[in-house]
Structure formats: C-alpha cells, structure tokens
C-alpha cells in the first residue's frame, strides 16, 4: 500500500475545488436541514472563496491535505479568528475531514500533528499575532476524539445553532 503523505494545499491548488466540496457537504450534513437552496449555494461559493485564501503565501490561513497516489483523502486547516466573542486574536484548527473509506487509519491524527507542528513553528517564529501558544477548535460531537489527543475542554459555546465545546491545545505540551 502506498503511504499517506501530508502536504500544504498550496502545493496542490488543483485539489482546491474537491476539498471545498468535501467541507461543504460535511457542513450540509451537520447544519443543512431546513436550509434554503439559496443558502446552500451561497455556502458553497463562500467556502471555495475562503479556501482560495489558503493558497496565498501568508502564514495563515493554511490547509494541509493528506494524499495517497496523488489523490487527496483528508484535510485540516488553521485560521486566525477574532470576533466580539473572541476579542483577542486566536488561531483555530478547523476543517478536519478524512474521507470515510480512509478513517480509523491514523490519517486524522497525522493531519492534527502536521497542523500543530506548523502552529508551534509559526508561534516560535512570531509570524502572526502571538496566540499564547494555544490552538482552539469547536466541536459538537468529537470532544472525546480530541481529548484523547491532548486537547482540553475550555468552555461550551453555540455555533450555527449547535451547542458544542471550545477546546484548546497547548503547543508547549508534547503531542
């Protein structure tokens, strides 16, 4: 079996549309019940445009793709996020997705490690606004998965009408 490789999406811009479609489909499966066709189309286009920014040569946003035999099989992203609820700039892990036939083979873990390593190096190099050596993420159903990988629950929040956990990963920790 050909090994799985992890690469920066910037190195494979031809996969952008496919990765965007995966993430759109996953979003629709979780949040899309009762969403209008217009909203679905808006999300599809907005997601693609948002991911295009991951191809630019900036430190953030960035996405990593897992691939085998020159075919993408998974993705994870890091983005900088700031809002009224998150007044201090924070770096968030998002878009962790692995094709169903490739799950339970450590690919998600490899993607997480790649993103965490990139963030550690980015934080050390002070390439973006410092983020207190912590990554954050939102999950409504995978807290146990992330917890087993060193992430700690910080607080409960609501995103797109779904209750979930905000989790943190301390980049100074091992893992």
PLY file of the C-alpha trace (Angstrom):
ply
format ascii 1.0
element vertex 175
property float x
property float y
property float z
element edge 174
property int vertex1
property int vertex2
end_header
0.00 0.00 0.00
1.29 3.46 -0.91
1.90 5.56 2.19
-0.21 8.59 3.05
1.60 11.91 2.69
0.69 15.26 4.23
1.32 18.39 2.15
0.39 22.03 2.17
-2.67 22.64 -0.02
-0.63 25.45 -1.66
1.40 22.72 -3.33
-1.74 21.18 -4.85
-4.05 24.03 -5.90
-5.79 21.67 -8.32
-7.38 19.98 -5.27
-8.99 23.18 -4.01
-12.43 22.58 -5.56
-12.57 18.97 -4.39
-11.56 19.84 -0.81
-14.05 22.70 -0.76
-16.82 20.35 -1.88
-15.98 17.85 0.89
-16.20 20.57 3.51
-19.41 21.98 2.06
-21.00 18.51 2.01
-19.90 17.85 5.58
-21.33 21.20 6.69
-24.62 20.45 4.96
-24.83 17.04 6.63
-24.41 18.67 10.06
-26.16 22.01 9.71
-28.11 21.93 6.47
-31.50 20.60 7.50
-34.06 23.21 6.54
-31.51 25.46 4.80
-32.75 27.08 1.60
-31.26 26.22 -1.79
-30.01 29.82 -2.00
-28.19 29.47 1.34
-26.66 26.18 0.18
-25.35 27.85 -2.97
-24.03 30.83 -1.01
-22.20 28.50 1.37
-20.68 26.51 -1.49
-19.31 29.65 -3.16
-18.20 31.29 0.10
-16.38 28.13 1.22
-14.48 27.94 -2.07
-13.51 31.63 -1.89
-12.44 31.25 1.73
-10.26 28.26 0.88
-8.65 30.18 -2.00
-7.00 32.35 0.66
-5.24 29.19 1.92
-3.27 29.17 -1.34
-1.72 32.59 -0.67
1.85 32.73 0.70
0.81 34.03 4.14
1.38 32.13 7.38
-2.40 31.94 7.88
-4.82 30.71 6.77
-3.27 27.41 5.77
-4.60 23.94 4.96
-2.86 20.59 4.87
-4.03 17.69 2.73
-3.46 14.02 3.29
-2.98 12.23 -0.01
-2.22 8.83 -1.44
-1.34 8.05 -5.05
-1.73 11.75 -5.88
-5.33 11.76 -4.67
-6.44 13.82 -1.64
-8.03 11.82 1.17
-8.21 14.34 4.04
-7.69 17.93 5.08
-7.21 20.18 8.11
-6.90 23.97 8.34
-5.54 26.65 10.64
-7.14 30.09 10.59
-6.80 33.28 12.61
-10.10 34.29 14.11
-11.25 37.32 16.07
-14.78 38.42 16.90
-16.81 40.01 19.67
-16.95 36.60 21.39
-13.20 36.11 20.79
-11.75 39.60 21.34
-8.10 38.52 21.32
-6.79 37.09 18.05
-6.78 33.32 18.24
-5.59 30.56 15.95
-8.22 27.92 15.34
-7.95 24.41 13.98
-10.86 23.75 11.64
-11.96 21.62 8.69
-10.53 18.32 9.95
-12.02 15.87 7.48
-10.99 12.43 6.22
-12.86 10.54 3.50
-14.98 7.79 5.11
-13.06 4.90 3.50
-9.79 6.25 4.96
-10.96 6.79 8.54
-9.62 4.83 11.50
-6.16 4.55 9.94
-4.45 7.43 11.79
-4.86 9.96 8.98
-6.78 12.42 11.14
-4.08 12.11 13.80
-1.38 12.77 11.18
-3.24 15.85 9.96
-3.58 17.12 13.55
0.13 16.63 14.20
1.01 18.46 10.98
-1.19 21.42 11.91
0.11 21.50 15.49
3.73 21.35 14.33
3.13 24.16 11.85
1.50 26.27 14.59
4.37 25.60 17.00
6.89 26.74 14.40
4.74 29.72 13.45
4.38 30.80 17.08
8.11 30.46 17.69
8.81 32.49 14.56
6.28 35.13 15.64
4.88 35.17 12.09
1.40 36.22 13.21
-0.09 37.95 16.20
1.01 35.83 19.18
-1.68 33.47 20.35
-0.42 32.42 23.78
0.92 29.12 22.41
-2.60 27.65 22.19
-4.78 26.45 19.36
-8.55 26.38 19.68
-11.31 24.43 17.97
-15.08 23.98 18.12
-16.67 20.54 18.14
-20.18 19.45 18.90
-19.58 15.70 18.72
-15.86 14.87 18.77
-14.68 16.15 22.17
-13.60 12.64 23.18
-11.57 12.23 19.95
-9.71 15.48 20.53
-9.41 14.84 24.28
-7.56 11.59 23.57
-5.10 13.66 21.53
-4.23 16.20 24.19
-6.93 18.83 23.66
-8.64 20.23 26.76
-12.20 21.46 27.04
-12.25 25.22 27.68
-15.93 26.14 27.57
-19.30 25.42 25.98
-20.46 27.59 23.09
-23.09 27.71 20.34
-22.13 27.86 16.67
-24.67 27.78 13.82
-27.31 26.86 16.38
-25.41 23.82 17.64
-24.14 23.52 21.17
-20.55 22.34 21.36
-17.25 22.56 23.11
-14.46 25.05 22.58
-11.27 23.06 23.11
-7.63 24.17 23.40
-4.33 22.56 22.64
-1.27 23.89 24.44
1.53 24.00 21.89
4.08 23.77 24.69
2.81 20.30 25.55
4.04 17.14 23.95
1.93 15.77 21.13
0 1
1 2
2 3
3 4
4 5
5 6
6 7
7 8
8 9
9 10
10 11
11 12
12 13
13 14
14 15
15 16
16 17
17 18
18 19
19 20
20 21
21 22
22 23
23 24
24 25
25 26
26 27
27 28
28 29
29 30
30 31
31 32
32 33
33 34
34 35
35 36
36 37
37 38
38 39
39 40
40 41
41 42
42 43
43 44
44 45
45 46
46 47
47 48
48 49
49 50
50 51
51 52
52 53
53 54
54 55
55 56
56 57
57 58
58 59
59 60
60 61
61 62
62 63
63 64
64 65
65 66
66 67
67 68
68 69
69 70
70 71
71 72
72 73
73 74
74 75
75 76
76 77
77 78
78 79
79 80
80 81
81 82
82 83
83 84
84 85
85 86
86 87
87 88
88 89
89 90
90 91
91 92
92 93
93 94
94 95
95 96
96 97
97 98
98 99
99 100
100 101
101 102
102 103
103 104
104 105
105 106
106 107
107 108
108 109
109 110
110 111
111 112
112 113
113 114
114 115
115 116
116 117
117 118
118 119
119 120
120 121
121 122
122 123
123 124
124 125
125 126
126 127
127 128
128 129
129 130
130 131
131 132
132 133
133 134
134 135
135 136
136 137
137 138
138 139
139 140
140 141
141 142
142 143
143 144
144 145
145 146
146 147
147 148
148 149
149 150
150 151
151 152
152 153
153 154
154 155
155 156
156 157
157 158
158 159
159 160
160 161
161 162
162 163
163 164
164 165
165 166
166 167
167 168
168 169
169 170
170 171
171 172
172 173
173 174
